[in-house]
Amino acid sequence: MPAGLLPDEGIAAQLEYILKASISGVLPWQLMLFVNDIVPTHATVLADLVEATFQGYARVNLTRSEWTTPTVHDGCAHSTWGSTVVTWYVNGGPTETIYGYAYVDASMGVIRLVQRLDAGDIRPVEIGGKVTMLPEYSLTSAECP
């Protein structure tokens, strides 16, 4: 049997429910940066990630209402957390290398998404510099192995 698909007709509503629906007892996800040199896989868990500690860093609550209305293109729904980048100012050490980010579900103590940065974006923080990113999330069909 061929794999099922999430059609354009309904995929945006599914993504909007995942990201934006007000659900009693569900806290907003938190954006965290990790500093250990790992390549995340489907088996990665929160305990595998070493969180950044440079001065000026703190997790960011990704308030559910601030996710944009998903756009859909060729079976892929995409949303960003607002339209303004999140900025952390590096006020002091330690000098760490940011390897990626994760969305943490604090109510469950698990990661909901983890992403290693592209090779060209992996570099140590610089005191007096800043780290920026625009959180995003996509939903699409994929056949399970």
C-alpha positions as CSV (number, residue, x, y, z in Angstrom):
1,M,0.0,0.0,0.0
2,P,1.4,3.5,-0.8
3,A,2.2,5.9,2.0
4,G,-0.6,8.2,3.1
5,L,-0.3,11.9,2.6
6,L,-1.1,15.1,4.5
7,P,-3.0,17.0,1.8
8,D,-2.6,20.8,1.3
9,E,-6.3,21.1,2.1
10,G,-5.9,20.2,5.8
11,I,-2.2,20.3,6.6
12,A,-2.1,24.0,7.7
13,A,-4.9,23.4,10.2
14,Q,-3.0,20.4,11.6
15,L,0.2,22.5,12.1
16,E,-1.8,25.3,13.6
17,Y,-3.2,22.9,16.1
18,I,0.2,21.6,17.1
19,L,1.7,25.1,17.5
20,K,-1.1,27.5,18.3
21,A,-4.1,25.8,19.9
22,S,-4.8,26.8,23.4
23,I,-4.8,23.6,25.4
24,S,-5.4,23.6,29.1
25,G,-2.3,22.5,31.1
26,V,0.0,22.7,28.1
27,L,2.9,25.2,28.5
28,P,4.5,27.0,25.6
29,W,7.6,25.2,24.2
30,Q,10.9,26.7,25.1
31,L,13.7,27.5,22.6
32,M,17.1,26.4,23.9
33,L,20.6,26.4,22.3
34,F,22.9,23.4,22.7
35,V,26.7,23.5,22.8
36,N,27.8,19.9,22.5
37,D,29.0,18.6,19.2
38,I,26.3,16.0,18.4
39,V,24.4,15.2,15.3
40,P,20.8,14.6,16.5
41,T,18.8,11.6,15.4
42,H,15.3,10.3,16.0
43,A,16.7,8.8,19.3
44,T,18.0,12.1,20.7
45,V,16.6,13.0,24.1
46,L,16.8,16.2,26.2
47,A,19.4,14.7,28.5
48,D,21.7,14.3,25.4
49,L,21.9,18.1,25.0
50,V,24.2,20.4,26.9
51,E,22.5,23.8,27.2
52,A,24.4,27.1,26.5
53,T,25.5,29.1,29.6
54,F,27.1,32.2,28.2
55,Q,26.1,35.5,29.9
56,G,23.0,36.9,28.2
57,Y,21.5,33.5,27.3
58,A,18.2,32.2,28.6
59,R,15.6,30.0,27.2
60,V,12.8,31.7,25.3
61,N,9.2,30.8,25.8
62,L,7.6,30.3,22.4
63,T,4.2,31.6,23.3
64,R,1.6,29.6,21.3
65,S,-0.4,32.6,20.1
66,E,2.7,34.2,18.4
67,W,3.2,31.4,15.9
68,T,2.3,32.7,12.4
69,T,-0.6,31.2,10.4
70,P,1.0,28.4,8.4
71,T,1.7,28.7,4.8
72,V,1.4,25.7,2.5
73,H,3.5,24.8,-0.5
74,D,3.6,21.4,-2.2
75,G,2.5,19.4,0.8
76,C,4.6,21.3,3.3
77,A,3.1,23.6,6.0
78,H,5.5,26.1,7.5
79,S,5.2,28.6,10.4
80,T,7.6,30.9,12.2
81,W,7.4,32.3,15.7
82,G,6.5,35.8,14.8
83,S,8.5,37.6,12.2
84,T,11.3,39.1,14.3
85,V,14.4,37.2,15.1
86,V,15.2,36.2,18.7
87,T,18.4,37.8,19.8
88,W,20.7,36.9,22.7
89,Y,23.5,39.4,23.5
90,V,26.7,37.7,24.6
91,N,27.6,39.8,27.7
92,G,30.3,37.4,28.9
93,G,31.6,33.9,28.9
94,P,32.0,31.1,28.8
95,T,33.0,31.2,25.1
96,E,30.9,28.3,23.8
97,T,30.2,27.0,20.3
98,I,26.5,26.8,19.4
99,Y,25.8,23.6,17.5
100,G,22.1,23.8,17.3
101,Y,18.8,24.4,19.0
102,A,15.8,22.5,20.4
103,Y,12.2,23.2,21.3
104,V,11.6,21.9,24.8
105,D,8.2,20.9,26.1
106,A,8.7,21.9,29.7
107,S,5.4,20.4,30.8
108,M,6.6,17.0,29.7
109,G,10.4,17.4,30.0
110,V,11.0,16.3,26.4
111,I,12.2,17.9,23.2
112,R,9.7,18.4,20.4
113,L,12.2,19.4,17.8
114,V,16.0,19.4,17.6
115,Q,18.1,20.8,14.8
116,R,21.8,21.0,14.3
117,L,23.0,24.2,12.6
118,D,24.4,24.2,9.1
119,A,28.2,23.8,9.1
120,G,28.8,27.5,8.1
121,D,26.7,28.6,11.1
122,I,28.5,26.7,13.8
123,R,31.0,28.9,15.5
124,P,31.9,30.1,19.0
125,V,30.1,33.0,20.5
126,E,32.0,36.2,20.8
127,I,31.8,38.4,23.9
128,G,30.1,41.6,22.8
129,G,28.5,39.8,19.9
130,K,25.0,38.3,19.5
131,V,23.3,35.1,18.5
132,T,20.1,35.4,16.4
133,M,17.5,33.1,14.9
134,L,13.9,33.0,13.8
135,P,12.2,29.9,15.2
136,E,10.4,27.9,12.6
137,Y,8.5,24.7,12.3
138,S,7.4,22.6,9.3
139,L,5.0,19.7,8.8
140,T,5.0,17.5,5.8
141,S,4.3,13.8,4.9
142,A,7.1,11.3,5.1
143,E,6.9,7.5,4.9
144,C,8.0,5.7,8.0
145,P,10.9,3.2,7.6
